[in-house]
Amino acid sequence: MVDEMGDQPESSVPPSELAARLARRRRDNGRAYALGPASSDPTALSAELAATQALLRARSAAEVEAIVSTLVRDLGGALVAARYADPTTSIPVDVSLGLSEPMLPAADPVSVAAMRLGTVLPEFLASARLVLAGVQAELRRDEESRRDHLTGVLNRRAWMRQLSRAAPGDSVCLIDLDHFKATNDTNGHAAGDAALRAFGALMLRTFREDDACGRLGGDEFVCFTPGLDGRGLADRCQEVRTRWESERPAAAARIGLTIGVAEVGEDGGRAALQRADAAMYEGKAKGRNRTTLRSSAEDDREASRE
């Protein structure tokens, strides 16, 4: 009988084979890539080749960092924070790639490991930096494609993807900028754009890092707050309103906020967004510039008013 990896169960393995298997696991633990059988060659060519192949497949900064660290170990060295490094055993080559505090490889000064590290690392690090730059540029492009270019919050498509993860215990708010069109028509599109930019920045400063702030389009904004109930979100919206009144641009002095808040129920995030929309329109009917909370049971109650 064998397990899903093709090995015999450990209970039926001879002690000598079990010890060898555990040793293999310890050796491979934390590795960023597999090491071929010829990795012990004196010139370390196969170790460098394995690391280079892994580098070409890297898709994140963490992967690149792990590959460099693994290669240092494969070459016989250890990593030491530069501030603690012994000049007699460390090699003055920072392998952190700017992703952490400076780190130096260390090995006995007169050893094969020191020779390997000094020969292989400089060129390999140059390649690692190129790969890292490409990875980071791709991440920036991906992030930019998810953001509304004017306000900095998530665009509609990216925000709706976030909303699809909503579960009971989360909440959603829909925020409409009252009198935005009149302000835009009176003071010009530049003033309107300045108001939108200012409000987007305010949302990002006020809501939590894990909250998803977005712009549905025009003068409508939304926020999905994981783990925050309706009352908690209504309180946060009141904070947004207070800060907006003191921080909004002078040309946006007439722009108030009508906000609908809804708790997510078993029917999911989209249904909660519809309830938040209904709550927001109810607030408009009552005179605008207020927050209306609607629970998943659809009982409405006015949460705050200015």
N, C-alpha and C positions, 0 to 999 in steps of 0.2 A: 504494500500500500504506500502511495506517495501523496504528498500534499500538492496544493495548486501550483507551487513553484517547481514541482518535479523532484522534491527531496523526500526522503523518508521522514515520518514523524519523529521528533526528537526522543520520544520514549523508547523507540526501537533502534536508535543509532548507537553504535559502540562508543564508549567514552572518548577514545582517541579522535574519532571522526567528529564527535560533537564539539570537542575543544577546538578543532581546526575550523569548524563552521562558525563558531562564536568569534574566533580570531579574525576571520574574514569580515564578519559584520562590523567589528570594531574598527578594522582598517578602512572600510568603505564608508563608515558613518561620517556625514557632513561633506562628502566629496561633491564637487560641482560637475564632475564628468568621470567616465570610466577610464581605467588605465589598462593599456594592453600588456600582454605578457613580456614584451621586450623592453619594459620601462626601466630596467635596471642597467641599461647600457651606459658605459662610462661617460659618453658625451651628452647624455640626457636628450638625445634627438627625439626619441619616441614620446617622452613626457611633454616636450615642447609641441610636438605634432598633435598629441591628444588635446592639449590645452588650446591650440590654435583652431582645431576643428570645433571645439566647444564654443570658442569665441565667435565663430562665424554663425552659430545658431542662437546666440544670446539675444534676448528680446527685452531685457530690463537692466537697469543699472545694478540691481542687486545680483543678477546673474554674472555680470562682468566682474564685479567685485569679488564674488565667490570663486570665479575661475582663476583670477590672479592669486588669491590666497592659496588655492589648491596647488597651483603650479609652484609656488614658493616652497610648500611642504614637499612636493614631489622632487624638487631639486635638492632637498636635504636641509632646507632652512626652516627657521621659525620667524613669526612676526612679533615685533616689539614696538610699542608706542615710542615715537621718536623722543619724547621727553624723558623716557626711562632708559633709552638705549645706551649700551656700553660702546664707546667709539672703537674699542679694540676688537669687538666681535660683530658689529653691525656694518652693513653695507649702505653707504649714503645715497640710497635710491628710494624716494618716497613712492610706495606702491598703493597709497590710499585712493588715488585718482580724484582727489578732492571730495570724496564721498564720506569721509570721516576725518578724524584727526590724523595727522601725518603718521604713517607706519613704515618701519624699516625692516628689511629682512636681516636675519642674524644667523651666523654660523661660525664654527671655529675658524680663526683667521688663516691658518694654513691647512686647508682641507679641500677635498674634491667638491664638497657642497659649496664652499665659498667661490671656487673657480666657476662652477656652473651658474651660480646666481649672478656673478659679475658679468658673465658672458651672455647669458640668455635674457635676463630681465630687461635691460634697456630697450632692446629692439621689440620685445614682446609688449612692453608697456606702451610704446608708441602705437602699436596696432590696437591695443586695448582702448587707448584714448580716442582713436578714430571710430571704433565701434560704439563706444559710449556716446560720443557726440551724435552719431547717427540715431541711436536709440532715443536720446533726449530730444532731438529734433522731431522725431516721429511722435513722441508723447506730446510735445507742444502743439503739433499740427492737430492731433486728435483732440486735445483739450480745446483748442481754438474752434474746431468744428462743432463743439458742443455748446459754445457760449454765444450769447447774443452780442454782436459786435459793439452795440451802442451802450448797453447797460452793464455788461460783465456777468450777468446771471445766466443760468442755463437757457438755451433756446427751447422752443415748444417741443420739438421732437425729443431732445435729450431729457427734458423734464418729465414728459409722459412716460418715458422708459423708467425713470425713477419711481413714478407713481405706481407703476405696475407691481412694485414690490410691497405696496402698502398692506398692512394687516391690522386687525382690531387692536386698539391701543394707540394707534397713530392718529394724526389729524392733518387736515388740509385747510388752507385759507386762500381766498380769492380776493384780491385787492384792486379796486378801481380808483383811478385818479380823477376825482371830481373836478369838473370845469377845466379839464386839460385842453379840450378842443377850443374853448373860448380863449384860453391863455395863448394857445398856439396861433389862433387867428389874429389876436390882438397884438401880440409881441413878436410874432414871426417864428419860423421853424427852428431857428437857432436857440431861441428861448425854450421852446418845447423840448428840443434835444438835450439842453442843459438840465432841464427838470427830470427827464428820464434817466440821464446819467447819474444825477444826484440821488435819485430814489433807488436805483440799482445798487449804488455804493452803500447807501444806508441799510438796505436789506442785508447785504453781505456782512456788514459790521455788527448788525443787531442779532441776527439769527445765529444758531449754533453751527459749528463746523460741519456736523453730520446732517444738518437740515438741507433740503434741496430747494433753493430759491430759483424761480424761473419767470420768464416773460411769455405769456400766452400770445401776445401780439398787441399792437397799439398801446393803449394805456392800461392794460390789464396785467397784473402780476400775480404770481402764485407762490406758495411755499408748502412743502410737504415735510412734516416734522415727525420722524420715527420716535416712538416711545413717549410722545407728549400728548396728553389728553386735550380735549377741546377747551376746557377752562384754562389750562396752562398756555395753550396757543393764543387764546383770546387775550390773556395778560401780556403775552409777548407782542401781540399786535397793538395793544395800547401803548407799549413802550415805543414801537415804531411810529405811532401817531404823534406822541409827545416829542420825539426827537425830530420828526419831520417838520413840525411847526416851528421849531427853533433853528433848524439847519437848512431849510429849503431855500433855493435861490430867491432873490428879491422879485424877479419876474414871475415866480411861481407862487406868489403870496396868496392867490385865490384858490390854489389847488389843495383840496382836502382829500381825505381817504375814506371811502366806504368799503367795509370789509365784511365778508361772509366767512364764517368758520364752521367746519363740520368734522365730526369724529368719524373715523373709518369703522365700518361695521363688517359683518360677515359678507356683505355684498361687494366689498372691495373698494379700491381707490377711486375708480371712475365714478361710481355711484356717490361717493363722498364728495367728489368735485362738483357733481350736479347739485348736491344739497348745499354746498358752499355757495354756488352760483345763485340758487334760490334765496339763500339767506342774505346775500349781498344785495339782490334786487329788492328784497323786503326792506333792508336798511335804506335804500334809495327812496322807497315809497314813504318812509317815515321822516324823511328830511335830509338824508345824506350825512356824511361825515360821522359815521358811527360803526360799531362792530356788532354783528348779530351772530350768535352761536346756535348751531343746530346739531343736536346729538344724533347718534346712529338710530335712535328710536324716533327721530324726526320731531321731537318737541322743541319748539323755538323759544329762545329767551334772549332778551337784549342784554349784552354783556357790558358794554360801556358806551358812553355818549359824551361828546364834546360840544 
